[in-house]
Amino acid sequence: MATPGFAPRPTKTSYDVVIIGGAIMGSSTAWFLSDNPDFTGSVLVIERDPSYSMCSTAHTNSCIRQQFSDPLNVRISQFTAEFIRALPDRMRDSRAPRLNVQNYGYLYLADNDGFAEVLRENAVIQRAEGAETELLTRDEIAERYPFYQLDDIVLGSINRKDEGYWDGGTLFEWFRRSARDRGVEYVANEVVGLTRAGNRITGVTLASGETLACGHVVNASGPRAARTAAMAGIPLPVEPRKRFTWVFTSEKPLDRELPLTIDPSGVHVRQDGPTTYLAGCPPQDDHPVDPTDFTMHHNRWLDHAWPIIATRIPAFDSLRIVTEWAGHYAYNTLDQNAILGPHPEITNFLFQNGFSGHGLQQSPAMGRGLAEWLTYGAYRSLDLTRYGYDRIAENRPMLEKAVI
Ligand SMILES: NCCCC(=O)O
């Protein structure tokens, strides 16, 4: 399916919906709007970086899990798994591939009774939603995965149903291509100003000089979301936070698939290819960074991540880095959960922000939800009201205990 590049300028001066940010979140909302026969409006997506080299979507670890502490987050990931399996039907296009989850599971390791209790509580919540979470003693982990060193571990938690790796990049391609095929307009431009008249956003000003009239504006600006919100005079506690990823091969590949293992240190490592593995962790000082700063901290691998991984999995004492990168979380400093839906007063300004590292796996449900709200003025499939901005304004966290 060949699609042309993005034009720099929009074809019209007024749109029903203007989406600021054309990575996976903005593209999901655009696609679900384009897929709904009840929505008959015009949609413009404005993407400042059509190469997508700087967006969070391009730096993802592309994982999906049901091991969350909030039942709504569990249900959202379940929808993603259903959606990607049925992608050709959903896209109504036989060229779209079925995307299965590579179900090696996430294995959370607890090295103290407090965290073990959190895992037990989370397992109850997840199972109530249909997840197949299993709690494993140290001996049970050792029996299934003899390659771990587990002296300090008191409990593990794993789920192998719709949990592991999935191909988020392909879903992104299809959201974008299919939305464009159905008439959504994408432009390579940047929003530099929003005009507010009372409790409405009335204009969107582009770097190229035009000001467009708009019915609704969706902030899907990823790690730059606070800058976009500030143009409307809205404070938003979302900041770019760096996250490192390393892909490596081992001299001694494991004899079975490695789950996405969350070490108690916070370092995670998983199977990537047949004999390659992927690890990740935050910087030593986890603070906001400039959205153009993608520099690696090489000592973080040598002095931190690798020693931890090689202690947990002794076979990884001899390995070779294949590639590495730094990406950005759109980090919600209040509660590391999504901020979604209309601003309580400026109701034509919608948030799709703050996903804090689990956005890719939430993109289908979040796009569907916003498209429903834009079409009907309410969520229909899954009530996403709890992600609303009210809790931000009231400083009332929606705590998700399982953030990686
Ligand atoms: N960003 C890597 C972790 C993905 C997750 O939160 O499941």
The ligand as a Tripos MOL2 file, in Angstrom:
@<TRIPOS>MOLECULE
LIG
    7     6     1     0     0
SMALL
NO_CHARGES

@<TRIPOS>ATOM
      1 N1          8.1230    0.5240   28.3310 N.3       1 LIG1
      2 C1          8.4490   -0.8350   28.6530 C.3       1 LIG1
      3 C2          7.4510   -1.3940   29.6500 C.3       1 LIG1
      4 C3          6.1510   -1.7130   29.0220 C.3       1 LIG1
      5 C4          5.0860   -1.8920   30.0740 C.2       1 LIG1
      6 O1          4.8890   -1.0030   30.9090 O.co2     1 LIG1
      7 O2          4.4230   -2.9270   30.0750 O.co2     1 LIG1
@<TRIPOS>BOND
     1     1     2 1
     2     2     3 1
     3     3     4 1
     4     4     5 1
     5     5     6 2
     6     5     7 1
@<TRIPOS>SUBSTRUCTURE
     1 LIG1         1 GROUP 0 **** ****
